[in-house]
Amino acid sequence: MDKKNISHAFSTFIEEAPGHSQAWLGAVRQLDAAGALEQKTAELAYLAVLAAMRLEGGISFHVKQAKALGASREEIISAILVGLPAAGNTVIQSLPIALAAFDD
């Protein structure tokens, strides 16, 4: 895991609660394996959820993941904004974070 792109909170979680974080990451891996979505699509969908939930700490990491899987800048923008009708304009708070991570 590239610690450069993970939030300070998640980094602290990994370092200070290794048992809990290993259990959490194990569950995440199992959920990923159970999903039917192609990896890039799953990352884009996850970005939409993060933006809608205002969980900005994970945006940079997941933008980098999506980009590595071939997502374009336009796909990142669309993923962030997909929740606009349901979640409102709060999703736009994630847009500058996502684009900075993509352009980095």
Secondary structure, DSSP 8 states (H G I E B T S, - for coil): --GGGS-HHHHHHHHH-HHHHHHHHHHHHHHHHH--S-HHHHHHHHHHHHHHHT-GGGHHHHHHHHHHTT--HHHHHHHHHTTHHHH-GGGGGGHHHHHHHHH-
